[in-house]
Every structure is written in structure tokens, then in C-alpha cells.
Amino acid sequence: MRKIGAFLLLLFVIFSCGKSGNNDKTNKEKGTATKNEQDVMNEIEKKKEEVEKYNRYVEVYNNLGNMDGRIIRYFEEAGNEEKVRKVKGSFPVMHVNQSTIDNVKQNLSSKVKMDELDKAAKDMLPYIEELKTLAEAMESYYEGKDFVSDNYAKAQEMHTKFLAAVKKYNETTSAFKKAMEKQDKENKVQAIEEFKKNGEMVRYNLALQMKLNEDFLAEIDNQKLDISNFTNGNVEKFKELRDKISKQYEETEKILANGEELKKEGYTNSVAIASFKRKMTEFKGSTASLINRMETKKKGESGEISNSFYAEVSEGTPENVYRVFNEVVREYNNLSK
């Protein structure tokens, strides 16, 4: 599952409101703000709260992707049938971040309402909490090697509960993911237009770059490609998208080298900028490797197909493109910190 970038859309609204209220700052400090000035300040605060709430949901969404990967790895070891497979070697830890639960609870208590997301988040919360409890019990059981003394009796009991919880988890998180992806797509289209209109060229080029990156992933999804079948895909579609990514990155590199523009828009972390550029270069390389394997018909090997970890780390696979993109998102989010 692809990750989502931090929400920057409303920042231009805050910036615009702030410009109109600059002359009101002195009045505010004096405690003599007019009704109009107070309305502007209230609007800025409201938009800020919306951004903060949405970004918490972004973090939840991205953490769900991590959970999905851990569930897959658990099933690769323990199986997804009713009878648990006796795990040999180290047990794949199914970890659930407490921050995921905390962010959902904080958002549900927020005065800012996001009806579709709030409902989906409320529905999935009990099953995330249940999985966290089960994961902690599993970790203790396997790391303590209790299966040696009870011959996997407790493992079977927890596995049965895990299967039921994951079923409910998948059903409820699916609605949340769809709502987030829909909102994210709308946000990016609006943001790109507004950033360009406002002359915020760093934000504009970054947002456009991320959209083009996501278009490449969307094509993987549209063609329903994974490690088992990707060499059968339409490679020409990916070539067109790769060329757009490369062309835009030339513009992105130029704007990221413009110190004056970076300073004006508040991008002052040179380390974060360099990290983003390195990871973006890696992402371009991952798209080129995928295209090369599709053209040469280098199919997925048995180890890549049977183990999701190897599929992700092997060059030229759809899973590898997703993995590197998610790292790009991480560095993108760090740019605004």
C-alpha cells in the first residue's frame, strides 16, 4: 500500500489569510482587534486545526500500511488456514503503534468534523486495539518460547483469534483507506492549482512531483500487477509515465537549488532537502528497473513470489517501486518539519 504525504493544501489558505491580517497583528497585540480582524484570526485557527487533524489521519493511514505488511509476514510464517503452522526460527513480530490508536481517539474527540473519515476511523478502532493486544501476547509467547512446553496449544488459540480479528480489521480499514485516498487525490489537484496561482513554486513543484510519482503507482494498480505477473503488463504506459517523472524532476531539482525561493517558503532544512533528492533519484531508478524487467521478461523468481520481503527488496518489481515510493513520502513529509 502506498503512503500519503503530509497535508499541505490548507497552508496556502492560512498564508493568504495571514497576508490579509498582517496589518491586524499590531491591533491584536494591543487587544483592540476589530470584528473583521477577529474573524480572520478565527479562520486561520480553524484551518490550522483542520490541517493538524488531517495530518494525524495521514499518519494513521501510513501506519495501517505498515500493519498490513506485518500481517502478510505473519501469514507467510504461520499460515492463514485454521490450523496454525509451527513457526521455525524467529517469529515475525506483529507490532501495532500506540500512536495509531492515540491519533484516532484524538481525531474523534476533535471539534473539527470530517464525517466520512471519522465514521470509518470509529468503525476500525476496536479491531486495531484488539490486534494490538493479540500482537503483544504473541510476541511474549514466541519470544519466551512457551510453545516448547505447551506444544503450540496457546499458539493455536491466539491464531484463531488473530484470523477473526484480521478479517474485521480488513473490512473496516478498507473503508478508511478508500476515504483517505479519495481525499488525498482531491487535495493534491487543488493544492497544485493554488500553489501555482500564489507563486509558491517550491510547494508547486514538490506537489506536482509527488502526483506524477503516484500516477506511476496508480498504473501498477490499474493493470493489477504484482511480483507474480508484472512482466505481462503494458510497458509502454509505464514508459510514458517515467518520462513525465524525469522531466518534472529536472524542474524540481532547479527549484530546490533556489536558495531565495526556499527561504521565502520556509524550506530551510538543507539535510532534509538533500535526503529527499537522494530518495527521489532512487525512486526514478526503481521505475527504470521495473520497465527493464518488463521489457526483458525477467519474471519473479520463486523466492520473490513466496516471500513479500524479497519481493520488496528485489530491483525491478512492483513491490520494490512501492517500497521506495513510501520512502520518498517519508522524506517529503520531513521537508516541512
Buried (B, 14 or more C-beta within 10 A) or exposed (E): BBBBBBBBBBBBBBBBBBEEBEEBEEBBEEEEBEEEBBEBBEBBEBBBBBBBBBBBBBBBBBBBBBBBBBBBBBBBBBBBEEEBBEBEEEBBBBEBBEEBBEBBBEBEEBEBEBEBBBBBBBBBBEBBBBBBEBBBBBBEBBEEEBBEEEEBEBBBBBBEBBBEBBEBBEEBBEBBBEBBBEBBBEBBEBBBEBBBEBEBBBBBBBBBBBBBBBBBBBBBEEBEBBBEBBBEBEBEBBBEBBEBBEEBBEBBBEBBEBEEBBEEBBBEBEEBBEBBBEBBEEBBEBBBBBBEBBEEEBBBEEEBBEBBBBBBEBBBBBBBBBBBBBBBBBBBBBBBE
